[in-house]
């Protein structure tokens, strides 16, 4: 097995990764401005209930389910760099339109369209990564990618909270438009190796993409190790209402300096720091060993469950932020290692469909979790702090299932690779 590279070496010798990483960094920074700005815009339109915020979270996720089957086929058929550039351009136009939302119905529609465009971006980006980095660079590339997400969550949420609170949601949305355009320009600089495309029958099932969708599902059915890895993030998203819960905790329980959005920003920032630290700790513990990566996924579930169980008794925002930070060290471990293992063992020709299926499944779990818990909060059946602890209990279920999966399939081996079918 090739020797793993460190992150400075990856950046120094891989020009295309530098551009891909920079584009994502800029885009993610704007995304967190967008999240807080949309919540503030929603409040300005007179919608302040948990269900109202829950619908924003749902509409940022549910359209992905609708678009993902097509997005996976597109990512496997068309040049992935062009997909990324087009998705950025479309999202910039959608966010620009949000500035002129006359009512909540139009805002909800635009949030849904933005989510649908993102459904094409993420599978293409994740599937593209193994095309531009070497096998021994994959773990480092994904670790720094997770760190980018978390750093931009921390910075974007922190700065976005200040901008939204003191300059207004319109300025925050305008900055998000700019970040999408800068991201698109950076992606234009990425050079992607040409891919060999297999010959396909020229019938209606091929032209509509149905044949490719069926082949993708058949591949997952025939490769249970790949299928189980594609469902790991779904297990974490059984607690998908965490985004809603952190928002409501920041607004209602841990308000900072009289500003609700600043409390939200502190908790989002803590989440981002945990997500950034987690992959580097996990990478050190795994020593780049596939079996250890899969075992640490179970540890990640337990870590997340443990610290969210304690969140309801946090006496202040400092303790709450620390618990959120520690919980998301576990979440980041789950996220990065499931992605790395999928990239290691999934053939290039079906990679887009596998990642689109993964994306859709965890979005469904996140949406269902957010809807159910949001309704319970609005109906005053259960308090927001109690739900935080309940979500910790929920995470013990995928932890147990992942351990059973390890006993059934065994833990990953360095030389594993599925056959080229589909």
Protein Blocks (a to p, Z undefined) as FASTA:
>chain_A
ZZdddfklmmmmmmklmmmmmmmmmmmmmmmmmmmmmmmmmmmnopabfklmmmmmmmmm
mmmmmmmmmmmmmmmmmcfklmmmmmmmmmmmmmmmmmmocbfklmmmmmmmmmmmmmmm
mmmmmmmmmmmpcfklmmmmmmmmmmmmmmmmmmmmmmmmmmmmmnojklmmmmmmmmmm
mmmmmmmmpccdddddddddddfklmnommmmmmmmmmmmmmmmlmmmmmmmmmmmmmmm
mmmmmmmmmmmmmcgehiaklmmmmmmmmmmmmmmmmmmmmmmmnnopaklmmmmmmmmm
mmmmmmmmmmmmocbfklmmmmmmmmmmmmmmmmmmmmmmmmmmmcfklmmmmmmmmmmm
mmmmmmmmmmmmmmmmmnomacfklmmmmmmmmmmmmmmmmmmmmmmnopadfkbccdde
ZZ
